[in-house]
Amino acid sequence: MSPALTSPKVTLLAGLLLTSLLSGGAASAQDPAAAPSPAGAETNTPPEAVGSQQVGSTEGCLSCHRFPGLGRVDHEDGEIHLYFTSERYYLDAEGPHARLECTQCHSGDGLEKVPHDEVGPVDCTQACHLVTSAGANVHFSHQGVSKRMEASVHSSEAMGELPFAVDPLREGQSSCLYCHDEPVFAALPEGKYAHRGSELTTRCDTCHDEELPVDADYFVQHTAARLEPARPVLQSAQVCAACHSDEALLADMEQHDAVTSYLHSFHGKASLLGSGETATCLDCHAAEDGNAHGMLPGDDATSMTNEANLGLTCRTSGCHPNAAPELTDAAVHLRVDPAARTIEYWLIVAFVALIAFELSTYFGLAILELVNTIVRRHDPVELRRVSLVHAIQETAKGRKLIERMTIGQRIQHWLLVVTFGMLVLTGMPMRFAWHPVSEFIANAMGGIAALRVIHRASGVGMFIVFGFHLLYLGVQAYKLFQEHKAAQPGRSLVLLLKDTALSMPMLPTPTDVKQFTQMYMYLLGLRNERPARGKYHFSQKIEYWAVFWGMGIIGLSGLMMWWTDWVPAVLGGRALNFAIIVHSYEAFLAMMYIVIAHLYAVILAPAAFPLSLAAITGQMPAHEMAENHIGHLESVARSLDIDPEKVHVHHPTLLQSAIKRSYALFLVAPVALLGAWSANYLYDQTMGELPGVEVEKLPLRLDEPTLVAMAEGQATGGTLSGSASDRYQRGPLAHYHQIPTWYRPDAGNTCAGSGCHESLPHGERKEDRAWLNMHSTFVDCQVCHLETQPDKAELRWVSLAQGRAERQAPAVMRLADALKVPLAEDLAERTRQNEALVALLDEAIADAGADPELVDWRQQLTSSRVGGPVHTLHVDQMRRKVHLHGHGEFGAKIGLPGSHASTWAPTEAVRTAAKALREGGANLPEAERTRLIAESHPGLKRPEVQCTRCHADAPEGIDFAALSYSETRTNALLSNTIVRQAEAVEKGEPFYIPSLLPPLPAPPAPEGTQAPAPEEPR
């Protein structure tokens, strides 16, 4: 930053410029109105009349460009042009170019007048001259970067030939803006450095109090922070997505969407779930020295992605230092192309076919069961079997004989439920990492690192449960073996083992397959009776043995993914591709079957509803037993000498029958839709593209929907598409300057909300649009546009959140007034002052949509000891910077309170006229257009610019004192300088920066020397 920004000259200049216009907040310590005027000031003098000035300097530019609302809408293409540049960027050295003057990048004639002529395109490689606090002129340029880029895959020639669907850059803009859409200036690494403005630099104050705000903070922010990655992981992916996710570019170059395939890889999913340590695009594709500007194509022998160099690329100290070289055979961009017919593709096809067969079989049975429940008449035989179940359950022996699960089996079942549930809960977020629910689960469990630990621990827990079950099976088999041996003495060992195996209850037999076919025939009406199935039927046995299959498939593939260091050395890196596919699809199959099929069968199915208690009490519902286990039921009845014909049959009432049929009818549609969704998902996995992720959705232009979406995302802490996190939000490409984070559309503004006027509503005269739009951020539309202008005493601050209800002055204005009061010497009184400041900050934070700096100030005041030096330092910092928050972040506007015209609600006639006006547009005849405008704006007018209603010696349109403006600030807003600006705007004439600036006082002369003459105004 130049010495001008810390000199006495700028102190006086800031007193004038930082208090101009209707912006609220702290006033300057000096009264600009009392300052002497330069020669020619009374007559809006052109620049040549006041000498050679650096009128395009940062100080002069910020007199207008510091207002967030400064902007306009281009009606030819709908693009929004924002001209805002944050003062904090320069005054707090928040950007790498904070020490440059605006005109060192933006050149053009006529920059000394306001509104100035259009500036020329920026050349990012031009030479710059940085002025240090000691006055030294340092030469710097990005020409070295440019040369590096020309030798890379991203040369200007290559970039110029890219066939974008919508070119991100305007004509003449630097190609650097493809990636550098806003200043890349990393925030301080949390935990490594103290917060800016706190005790980080307090010990340096003794000697460096003059240059400290510039040099020390700039060093920490620019140098120390550059030791960390310049962008978060997903912002880096977004940079690449500008080209590598563009449909037209990919089609022309015959490439796939590399960003999407990255985000579906392990590294990308980790980044989507919040990991800041996973590999980014630059970790693999940048030059060996980490310079992103030296990226080379893969066929270059020195490229980091060249096949010969990939081993070194992956096996770095920060990635996979102990991995085998074969790790590089694993695909980072795993894209399964059906046309390629690779092993990976056929492996996916096999799993999809398996999932399709299993789920279609299940959905077919479920839907047929529901249809039969709805349309079949009650079967007397089936009703008798239900009564038989009740009769058997009346005795302890009977309950034991039809018990579905013993206590030991139930314990094993619930241990399996817990471990499987945790695996699903922690695994599916990694499988579907792009879904907002996945991010929520990951955050709730402590982030991706904790998610992986819990997932692996749950896997180990399931292995232990499975091992215990194998031991249990061994014990049961041994008991059966001993029973067969005792019953058949002398039988050979082989035959005894065969008998033991065949008597294991969960072993599928040909009879099970036959009965499964008979069940389908019964449900299709081709058979009159249900098959007499035993204690465990075919579907239950297949489900049981699927656990064994899944345990081996999921468990082994999971271990392979866990042991990535040595698996490639033994099986090759490509084995990890197979492991990822097998693990992912088999886990999905298990989840789909258990969550959809199994839980439906034991909870929602009509025979089990509301819940089968087999896994809790061991007893199955009577209807489920009678429908699915007829053979077992009759066998138990015979062993208990119960005659089914003598059992009293309980016939359901008409109401019970109607409820059961209605419930089944209600379930048909959800089950069918779930089946259709499953089929569609399977199609997408085989024939469709990888599902996109929101990180790709980059706004190429700053238009109305983008601005509104960004504002809503910033107000809620979300992204452009509404995700739970805003850590990878980016502004539109080629929009270099920071977009105001506080900007939120005024929901109660019927003018902007009607679809007729934009969030930046003024568009008549190009010269006035931006200037007036800046005012519209804190002045209600009707203040200027009522046919009968309101008396200035009526104007008050009105709440945007409460429908224009009158409220106090904005909290930041009251905060600025409170900060003018010196801190009390008495500790109790100072404590009360601090409590009042914190309360005002709470209001200001709510008004400004949780502005980060206001939040930091509150944290500082509440975490430092009242009366201590650190607390005093924080309060002083707030005094110096509170004026930076006075440009519209109020949560309020100046308007007419109550039910007056500021809350004007359009009638049906007004809506009809407005609709006709919008639909007709430029095609309407002028007379018709004039009539519709009048009908759609009753009581309103389109006045000429009337700045002097508020900015005059005796303003008739506003009472600043009634609005709680301070006396100093009111004087600044009514000064001759501001009045001359207002008059120039009303006449449509430019005014000139030099004519606004008063002469500077001469610096004190050293002893024994003559004081120099006053410096010419700048």
Summary of the structure (lengths in Angstrom):
residues: 1018
radius of gyration: 37.9
end to end distance: 17.5
largest distance: 129.7
contacts: 3028
relative contact order: 0.12
helix: 54%
strand: 4%
